[in-house]
Amino acid sequence: MDNDHHKQTEDNVHQQGGDMGMRGVTRPMAEKQMREHNKKMHEGGDDDKDKGHEMKMDPEMRQKMLHMHHMQTLWVYWMIIILGAWVLVSPFTFDYSIGTVNPSGGRAVWLDMDQRIAFMKWSDIISGALLIFFGWRGLTPNRPVSLWVCCFVGIWLTMAPILFWSPSAVAYLNDTLVGALIIALTILIPGMPNMIMYMKMGPKVPPGWSYNPSSWPQRWIMMVLGFFGWIVSRYLAAFQLGYIDSVWDPFFGGQSQQVLNSSMSHSLPISDAGLGAIAYTFEFLMGWMGSPARWRTMPWMVAVFGILVIPLGLVHIFLVISQPVMVGAWCTFCLLAAAIMLPMIPLEADEVIAMGQFMKKKVQQGESFWKTFWKGGTIEGSEKEEHAPELMKFPQEPGKVYAASIWGMSFPWSLSLATLLGAAMVFVPTLFGVSIHDPVADVLHLSGSLVVVVSVICMGEPLRIGRYLNIPLGLLVAAAPWFMGGPTMLNITALILGLALAALAIPLGPVKQRYAGWDDYIK
């Protein structure tokens, strides 16, 4: 870019309030600039107006906006360099060989103490050096690869203390916090590297939908849940890594430590609670990622977020609810972590469906699958206006914003009652004095927990058809105790609960929103 172009870019920035006034301004300003640019182009004539939001920007304008945006967020790249220097000197500032601990329960890990210290030390030194080098490169516009390298270094810093069983609590805390900050500084605060060069303006509400599943209120509740899941999982990971000596449990006492040090937990090469903390870290951060139209502008990100929340979330929940069967004990904070994950599944499913519909339509129109998947696009035939209230109105209208955050979910009386019956099944063996190790108790504990999981997930309207899974679960609960020698009163109680549960799976319940072609699967 020649000097005149740079000067013109700088003049444009100064005209909007000066350099000091632009500090901290991120991608939304660039999007606003694009909208204003398109608006001016549309005003040129009726032919331009007919093109709508599909109007394309010329490369020169995109290049100018990229430079403007880079100037507005220059502080971000300096922060990456500063944090890189911090990480580089951390092993020397906080001697990782002082105050070392071993994992809880005498657990054997794949590295000895000296190796764990050395690996953490060199991981920080190399990561810090990479951040300084590529952060410095990122000071120059149009170097997306350097920013992505910094992002992946941040991801590595988040994972390294778990992979290497960091013997130092200081190293764990330092790396996980700096790692989260680096991820935020590279792809959240300034936006996706170079996205301005290819992003397309367009609608926020998917075609045929009655609301936008990527709106900020919809994502706000996911971020809150992800943050609390992060806190809970970090607490459990601190015990497994040896940083604290015990886990407080208000209901099951020492059973929590029995679960966290069980052979089931030790079957993984890393801390399962630490793995959960990593997952919640990414889920919390990815909630901030992208615009309210990310279902069409960032399909890849919605897909990754969906994988973290839905299949991996289901695995996490299943492992937790199998604890009384596999371990013969309960863990309150493990159950809390699963309870936090459970509503995230129906809350995220709608965004994944909208993204899938968009991808299908673009491929049918002859566009490249992978180009659309990585760079997104625009689409016609949808409402241009966002129906959700602005998130900034939450302090004044908390009820209205919260209601918008759970659009796509409804709470039929049948599924609500089924959830309560599932919880009752879990406690029935205890009420009748049946040991937690008895096979009858195993059936009721696992089946009841699965009923709760299925019922809550199917409160998400796009997933409502899954409620039929409660029919075989109900029939299993009704019949199995009679063949397993349970007490007569328990068998009768299980029969009533099981048949009632199977009957409750039949009603569809209210469906308040529209989901375009997915409406055909809601029955």
Secondary structure, DSSP 8 states (H G I E B T S, - for coil): --HHHHHHHHHHHHHTT-TGGGTT--HHHHHHHHHHHHHHHHTT-HHHHHTGGG----HHHHHHHHHHHHHHTHHHHHHHHHHHHHHHHHHHHTTTTSS----GGG---SS-HHHHHHHHHHHHHHHHHHHHHHHHHTTSSS-HHHHHHHHHHHHHHHHHHHHTT-S-HHHHHHHHHHHHHHHIIIIISS-STTGGGT-----SS-TTBSS-TTSHHHHHHHHHHHHHHHHHHHHHHHHHTTSSS----TTTTTHHHHHHTSHHHHTSSS-HHHHHHHHHHHHHHHTTSS-TTHHHH-HHHHHHHHHHHTHHHHHHHHHHHTHHHHTS---HHHHHHHHHHHHHHHHHHHHHHHHHHHHHHHHHTT--HHHHHHH----SSS--S--S--GGGTTT-HHHHHHHHTTTB---HHHHHHHHHHHHHHHHHHHTT--TTSHHHHHHHHHHHHHHHHHHHTTBGGGGGGGGGHHHHHHHHHHHHHHTT--HHHHHHHHHHHHHHHHHTS------S-BGGGGGG--
